[in-house]
Amino acid sequence: MLVAALAATACSGHHRAVPHSARLDVRQLRQPGPIPVEGAYSYARVERDGRKVVQVRLSAALVPRAAIPLDPGSYRLVSFQRNCNGNCHLLGPPSDECGRAFSVRSDEALTATVRVTFGTGCRISFS
């Protein structure tokens, strides 16, 4: 009887595992200065212990963004650009890279602001 009750509870859909309970919101602000003529794609990579956890391309909006679900813990955010070479089907190597460590708690939404100056690099701040 107990086994049947446990099986019914497990299959009822009332118990859901939450794979990620934290979120990192990344937004990129382009600083004054030159911009790539053919354009560029912006990326964010989250690392833990020197290994890639996730890498995303930021949106192509006026203010590029991404929302990255994470498990609680300590990480490093790396931001970089890939310039378009002639067109955006052919991308250059990563450039204007910067990184910064951060921690995120359960049920927290942390915002990372990346300030990019093309050809010079970037800075990351958290709030």
mmCIF file of the C-alpha atoms, coordinates in Angstrom:
data_MODEL
# 
_entry.id   MODEL 
# 
loop_
_atom_site.group_PDB 
_atom_site.id 
_atom_site.type_symbol 
_atom_site.label_atom_id 
_atom_site.label_alt_id 
_atom_site.label_comp_id 
_atom_site.label_asym_id 
_atom_site.label_entity_id 
_atom_site.label_seq_id 
_atom_site.pdbx_PDB_ins_code 
_atom_site.Cartn_x 
_atom_site.Cartn_y 
_atom_site.Cartn_z 
_atom_site.occupancy 
_atom_site.B_iso_or_equiv 
_atom_site.pdbx_formal_charge 
_atom_site.auth_seq_id 
_atom_site.auth_comp_id 
_atom_site.auth_asym_id 
_atom_site.auth_atom_id 
_atom_site.pdbx_PDB_model_num 
ATOM 1   C CA . MET A 1 1   ? 0.000  0.000  0.000   1.00 0.00 ? 1   MET A CA 1 
ATOM 2   C CA . LEU A 1 2   ? 2.753  2.454  0.936   1.00 0.00 ? 2   LEU A CA 1 
ATOM 3   C CA . VAL A 1 3   ? 4.585  1.695  -2.310  1.00 0.00 ? 3   VAL A CA 1 
ATOM 4   C CA . ALA A 1 4   ? 1.431  2.386  -4.336  1.00 0.00 ? 4   ALA A CA 1 
ATOM 5   C CA . ALA A 1 5   ? 0.873  5.680  -2.506  1.00 0.00 ? 5   ALA A CA 1 
ATOM 6   C CA . LEU A 1 6   ? 4.464  6.790  -3.135  1.00 0.00 ? 6   LEU A CA 1 
ATOM 7   C CA . ALA A 1 7   ? 4.224  5.831  -6.798  1.00 0.00 ? 7   ALA A CA 1 
ATOM 8   C CA . ALA A 1 8   ? 0.964  7.755  -7.191  1.00 0.00 ? 8   ALA A CA 1 
ATOM 9   C CA . THR A 1 9   ? 2.512  10.836 -5.564  1.00 0.00 ? 9   THR A CA 1 
ATOM 10  C CA . ALA A 1 10  ? 5.608  10.630 -7.765  1.00 0.00 ? 10  ALA A CA 1 
ATOM 11  C CA . CYS A 1 11  ? 3.496  10.415 -10.927 1.00 0.00 ? 11  CYS A CA 1 
ATOM 12  C CA . SER A 1 12  ? 0.892  12.986 -9.930  1.00 0.00 ? 12  SER A CA 1 
ATOM 13  C CA . GLY A 1 13  ? 2.917  15.962 -11.137 1.00 0.00 ? 13  GLY A CA 1 
ATOM 14  C CA . HIS A 1 14  ? 2.649  17.759 -7.807  1.00 0.00 ? 14  HIS A CA 1 
ATOM 15  C CA . HIS A 1 15  ? 6.326  17.322 -7.021  1.00 0.00 ? 15  HIS A CA 1 
ATOM 16  C CA . ARG A 1 16  ? 8.658  19.122 -9.440  1.00 0.00 ? 16  ARG A CA 1 
ATOM 17  C CA . ALA A 1 17  ? 12.403 19.287 -9.212  1.00 0.00 ? 17  ALA A CA 1 
ATOM 18  C CA . VAL A 1 18  ? 13.738 22.804 -9.728  1.00 0.00 ? 18  VAL A CA 1 
ATOM 19  C CA . PRO A 1 19  ? 16.971 22.461 -11.731 1.00 0.00 ? 19  PRO A CA 1 
ATOM 20  C CA . HIS A 1 20  ? 17.975 26.120 -11.358 1.00 0.00 ? 20  HIS A CA 1 
ATOM 21  C CA . SER A 1 21  ? 16.824 28.407 -8.607  1.00 0.00 ? 21  SER A CA 1 
ATOM 22  C CA . ALA A 1 22  ? 18.994 31.447 -9.356  1.00 0.00 ? 22  ALA A CA 1 
ATOM 23  C CA . ARG A 1 23  ? 19.441 33.686 -12.393 1.00 0.00 ? 23  ARG A CA 1 
ATOM 24  C CA . LEU A 1 24  ? 22.130 35.922 -13.838 1.00 0.00 ? 24  LEU A CA 1 
ATOM 25  C CA . ASP A 1 25  ? 20.796 38.742 -16.005 1.00 0.00 ? 25  ASP A CA 1 
ATOM 26  C CA . VAL A 1 26  ? 23.518 40.091 -18.295 1.00 0.00 ? 26  VAL A CA 1 
ATOM 27  C CA . ARG A 1 27  ? 23.222 43.411 -20.105 1.00 0.00 ? 27  ARG A CA 1 
ATOM 28  C CA . GLN A 1 28  ? 25.844 45.104 -22.217 1.00 0.00 ? 28  GLN A CA 1 
ATOM 29  C CA . LEU A 1 29  ? 26.347 48.832 -22.574 1.00 0.00 ? 29  LEU A CA 1 
ATOM 30  C CA . ARG A 1 30  ? 28.512 50.034 -25.449 1.00 0.00 ? 30  ARG A CA 1 
ATOM 31  C CA . GLN A 1 31  ? 30.772 52.864 -24.397 1.00 0.00 ? 31  GLN A CA 1 
ATOM 32  C CA . PRO A 1 32  ? 31.582 55.811 -26.691 1.00 0.00 ? 32  PRO A CA 1 
ATOM 33  C CA . GLY A 1 33  ? 34.221 55.083 -29.298 1.00 0.00 ? 33  GLY A CA 1 
ATOM 34  C CA . PRO A 1 34  ? 34.678 53.195 -32.534 1.00 0.00 ? 34  PRO A CA 1 
ATOM 35  C CA . ILE A 1 35  ? 32.419 50.278 -33.390 1.00 0.00 ? 35  ILE A CA 1 
ATOM 36  C CA . PRO A 1 36  ? 33.071 47.394 -35.797 1.00 0.00 ? 36  PRO A CA 1 
ATOM 37  C CA . VAL A 1 37  ? 31.961 48.416 -39.306 1.00 0.00 ? 37  VAL A CA 1 
ATOM 38  C CA . GLU A 1 38  ? 30.434 45.037 -40.178 1.00 0.00 ? 38  GLU A CA 1 
ATOM 39  C CA . GLY A 1 39  ? 29.028 44.542 -36.672 1.00 0.00 ? 39  GLY A CA 1 
ATOM 40  C CA . ALA A 1 40  ? 29.790 42.136 -33.864 1.00 0.00 ? 40  ALA A CA 1 
ATOM 41  C CA . TYR A 1 41  ? 28.117 39.521 -31.709 1.00 0.00 ? 41  TYR A CA 1 
ATOM 42  C CA . SER A 1 42  ? 28.381 39.745 -27.928 1.00 0.00 ? 42  SER A CA 1 
ATOM 43  C CA . TYR A 1 43  ? 28.806 36.667 -25.737 1.00 0.00 ? 43  TYR A CA 1 
ATOM 44  C CA . ALA A 1 44  ? 28.669 35.768 -22.053 1.00 0.00 ? 44  ALA A CA 1 
ATOM 45  C CA . ARG A 1 45  ? 30.285 32.632 -20.637 1.00 0.00 ? 45  ARG A CA 1 
ATOM 46  C CA . VAL A 1 46  ? 29.779 31.421 -17.075 1.00 0.00 ? 46  VAL A CA 1 
ATOM 47  C CA . GLU A 1 47  ? 32.578 29.286 -15.637 1.00 0.00 ? 47  GLU A CA 1 
ATOM 48  C CA . ARG A 1 48  ? 33.009 27.313 -12.440 1.00 0.00 ? 48  ARG A CA 1 
ATOM 49  C CA . ASP A 1 49  ? 36.432 26.030 -11.384 1.00 0.00 ? 49  ASP A CA 1 
ATOM 50  C CA . GLY A 1 50  ? 37.857 27.066 -14.764 1.00 0.00 ? 50  GLY A CA 1 
ATOM 51  C CA . ARG A 1 51  ? 35.301 25.059 -16.748 1.00 0.00 ? 51  ARG A CA 1 
ATOM 52  C CA . LYS A 1 52  ? 32.515 26.382 -18.945 1.00 0.00 ? 52  LYS A CA 1 
ATOM 53  C CA . VAL A 1 53  ? 29.064 25.977 -17.388 1.00 0.00 ? 53  VAL A CA 1 
ATOM 54  C CA . VAL A 1 54  ? 27.169 27.801 -20.127 1.00 0.00 ? 54  VAL A CA 1 
ATOM 55  C CA . GLN A 1 55  ? 27.896 30.191 -22.979 1.00 0.00 ? 55  GLN A CA 1 
ATOM 56  C CA . VAL A 1 56  ? 25.258 32.342 -24.669 1.00 0.00 ? 56  VAL A CA 1 
ATOM 57  C CA . ARG A 1 57  ? 25.140 34.947 -27.384 1.00 0.00 ? 57  ARG A CA 1 
ATOM 58  C CA . LEU A 1 58  ? 23.466 38.103 -26.133 1.00 0.00 ? 58  LEU A CA 1 
ATOM 59  C CA . SER A 1 59  ? 20.370 39.371 -27.907 1.00 0.00 ? 59  SER A CA 1 
ATOM 60  C CA . ALA A 1 60  ? 20.768 41.693 -30.883 1.00 0.00 ? 60  ALA A CA 1 
ATOM 61  C CA . ALA A 1 61  ? 18.748 44.429 -29.158 1.00 0.00 ? 61  ALA A CA 1 
ATOM 62  C CA . LEU A 1 62  ? 19.940 48.012 -28.732 1.00 0.00 ? 62  LEU A CA 1 
ATOM 63  C CA . VAL A 1 63  ? 21.020 46.921 -25.244 1.00 0.00 ? 63  VAL A CA 1 
ATOM 64  C CA . PRO A 1 64  ? 22.168 43.305 -25.732 1.00 0.00 ? 64  PRO A CA 1 
ATOM 65  C CA . ARG A 1 65  ? 20.868 41.014 -22.957 1.00 0.00 ? 65  ARG A CA 1 
ATOM 66  C CA . ALA A 1 66  ? 20.605 37.437 -21.758 1.00 0.00 ? 66  ALA A CA 1 
ATOM 67  C CA . ALA A 1 67  ? 19.008 35.692 -18.777 1.00 0.00 ? 67  ALA A CA 1 
ATOM 68  C CA . ILE A 1 68  ? 21.051 32.718 -17.579 1.00 0.00 ? 68  ILE A CA 1 
ATOM 69  C CA . PRO A 1 69  ? 19.519 30.248 -15.091 1.00 0.00 ? 69  PRO A CA 1 
ATOM 70  C CA . LEU A 1 70  ? 22.084 28.901 -12.621 1.00 0.00 ? 70  LEU A CA 1 
ATOM 71  C CA . ASP A 1 71  ? 22.332 26.739 -9.563  1.00 0.00 ? 71  ASP A CA 1 
ATOM 72  C CA . PRO A 1 72  ? 23.344 28.686 -6.437  1.00 0.00 ? 72  PRO A CA 1 
ATOM 73  C CA . GLY A 1 73  ? 27.109 28.969 -6.029  1.00 0.00 ? 73  GLY A CA 1 
ATOM 74  C CA . SER A 1 74  ? 30.292 30.765 -7.017  1.00 0.00 ? 74  SER A CA 1 
ATOM 75  C CA . TYR A 1 75  ? 31.126 31.418 -10.654 1.00 0.00 ? 75  TYR A CA 1 
ATOM 76  C CA . ARG A 1 76  ? 33.123 33.602 -13.024 1.00 0.00 ? 76  ARG A CA 1 
ATOM 77  C CA . LEU A 1 77  ? 31.456 35.626 -15.784 1.00 0.00 ? 77  LEU A CA 1 
ATOM 78  C CA . VAL A 1 78  ? 33.471 36.176 -18.955 1.00 0.00 ? 78  VAL A CA 1 
ATOM 79  C CA . SER A 1 79  ? 32.300 38.632 -21.608 1.00 0.00 ? 79  SER A CA 1 
ATOM 80  C CA . PHE A 1 80  ? 33.716 38.851 -25.119 1.00 0.00 ? 80  PHE A CA 1 
ATOM 81  C CA . GLN A 1 81  ? 32.926 40.059 -28.626 1.00 0.00 ? 81  GLN A CA 1 
ATOM 82  C CA . ARG A 1 82  ? 33.279 38.364 -32.011 1.00 0.00 ? 82  ARG A CA 1 
ATOM 83  C CA . ASN A 1 83  ? 33.524 40.896 -34.818 1.00 0.00 ? 83  ASN A CA 1 
ATOM 84  C CA . CYS A 1 84  ? 31.933 40.153 -38.164 1.00 0.00 ? 84  CYS A CA 1 
ATOM 85  C CA . ASN A 1 85  ? 34.511 39.750 -40.951 1.00 0.00 ? 85  ASN A CA 1 
ATOM 86  C CA . GLY A 1 86  ? 32.822 41.033 -44.112 1.00 0.00 ? 86  GLY A CA 1 
ATOM 87  C CA . ASN A 1 87  ? 29.503 39.676 -42.857 1.00 0.00 ? 87  ASN A CA 1 
ATOM 88  C CA . CYS A 1 88  ? 28.333 37.934 -39.721 1.00 0.00 ? 88  CYS A CA 1 
ATOM 89  C CA . HIS A 1 89  ? 28.527 34.448 -41.240 1.00 0.00 ? 89  HIS A CA 1 
ATOM 90  C CA . LEU A 1 90  ? 32.290 34.701 -40.754 1.00 0.00 ? 90  LEU A CA 1 
ATOM 91  C CA . LEU A 1 91  ? 33.273 35.759 -37.228 1.00 0.00 ? 91  LEU A CA 1 
ATOM 92  C CA . GLY A 1 92  ? 36.650 36.874 -35.953 1.00 0.00 ? 92  GLY A CA 1 
ATOM 93  C CA . PRO A 1 93  ? 38.261 35.462 -32.810 1.00 0.00 ? 93  PRO A CA 1 
ATOM 94  C CA . PRO A 1 94  ? 37.076 36.559 -29.355 1.00 0.00 ? 94  PRO A CA 1 
ATOM 95  C CA . SER A 1 95  ? 38.126 40.117 -28.508 1.00 0.00 ? 95  SER A CA 1 
ATOM 96  C CA . ASP A 1 96  ? 37.536 42.809 -25.885 1.00 0.00 ? 96  ASP A CA 1 
ATOM 97  C CA . GLU A 1 97  ? 37.351 40.095 -23.237 1.00 0.00 ? 97  GLU A CA 1 
ATOM 98  C CA . CYS A 1 98  ? 36.964 40.647 -19.505 1.00 0.00 ? 98  CYS A CA 1 
ATOM 99  C CA . GLY A 1 99  ? 35.905 38.524 -16.560 1.00 0.00 ? 99  GLY A CA 1 
ATOM 100 C CA . ARG A 1 100 ? 34.852 38.804 -12.953 1.00 0.00 ? 100 ARG A CA 1 
ATOM 101 C CA . ALA A 1 101 ? 33.951 36.401 -10.150 1.00 0.00 ? 101 ALA A CA 1 
ATOM 102 C CA . PHE A 1 102 ? 30.494 36.394 -8.577  1.00 0.00 ? 102 PHE A CA 1 
ATOM 103 C CA . SER A 1 103 ? 28.269 34.346 -6.304  1.00 0.00 ? 103 SER A CA 1 
ATOM 104 C CA . VAL A 1 104 ? 24.545 33.845 -6.570  1.00 0.00 ? 104 VAL A CA 1 
ATOM 105 C CA . ARG A 1 105 ? 22.183 32.566 -3.874  1.00 0.00 ? 105 ARG A CA 1 
ATOM 106 C CA . SER A 1 106 ? 19.074 30.463 -4.159  1.00 0.00 ? 106 SER A CA 1 
ATOM 107 C CA . ASP A 1 107 ? 16.083 32.437 -5.504  1.00 0.00 ? 107 ASP A CA 1 
ATOM 108 C CA . GLU A 1 108 ? 18.342 35.409 -6.380  1.00 0.00 ? 108 GLU A CA 1 
ATOM 109 C CA . ALA A 1 109 ? 18.364 37.329 -9.646  1.00 0.00 ? 109 ALA A CA 1 
ATOM 110 C CA . LEU A 1 110 ? 21.743 39.035 -9.995  1.00 0.00 ? 110 LEU A CA 1 
ATOM 111 C CA . THR A 1 111 ? 22.367 41.641 -12.709 1.00 0.00 ? 111 THR A CA 1 
ATOM 112 C CA . ALA A 1 112 ? 25.716 41.918 -14.472 1.00 0.00 ? 112 ALA A CA 1 
ATOM 113 C CA . THR A 1 113 ? 26.403 45.065 -16.473 1.00 0.00 ? 113 THR A CA 1 
ATOM 114 C CA . VAL A 1 114 ? 29.171 44.772 -19.049 1.00 0.00 ? 114 VAL A CA 1 
ATOM 115 C CA . ARG A 1 115 ? 30.577 48.057 -20.335 1.00 0.00 ? 115 ARG A CA 1 
ATOM 116 C CA . VAL A 1 116 ? 32.356 47.452 -23.652 1.00 0.00 ? 116 VAL A CA 1 
ATOM 117 C CA . THR A 1 117 ? 34.697 49.829 -25.442 1.00 0.00 ? 117 THR A CA 1 
ATOM 118 C CA . PHE A 1 118 ? 35.460 48.169 -28.772 1.00 0.00 ? 118 PHE A CA 1 
ATOM 119 C CA . GLY A 1 119 ? 39.178 47.821 -29.338 1.00 0.00 ? 119 GLY A CA 1 
ATOM 120 C CA . THR A 1 120 ? 39.979 48.516 -25.658 1.00 0.00 ? 120 THR A CA 1 
ATOM 121 C CA . GLY A 1 121 ? 38.153 45.894 -23.600 1.00 0.00 ? 121 GLY A CA 1 
ATOM 122 C CA . CYS A 1 122 ? 35.365 45.788 -21.068 1.00 0.00 ? 122 CYS A CA 1 
ATOM 123 C CA . ARG A 1 123 ? 34.443 46.068 -17.380 1.00 0.00 ? 123 ARG A CA 1 
ATOM 124 C CA . ILE A 1 124 ? 31.851 44.069 -15.434 1.00 0.00 ? 124 ILE A CA 1 
ATOM 125 C CA . SER A 1 125 ? 29.871 45.245 -12.429 1.00 0.00 ? 125 SER A CA 1 
ATOM 126 C CA . PHE A 1 126 ? 27.169 43.421 -10.441 1.00 0.00 ? 126 PHE A CA 1 
ATOM 127 C CA . SER A 1 127 ? 24.044 44.680 -8.688  1.00 0.00 ? 127 SER A CA 1 
# 
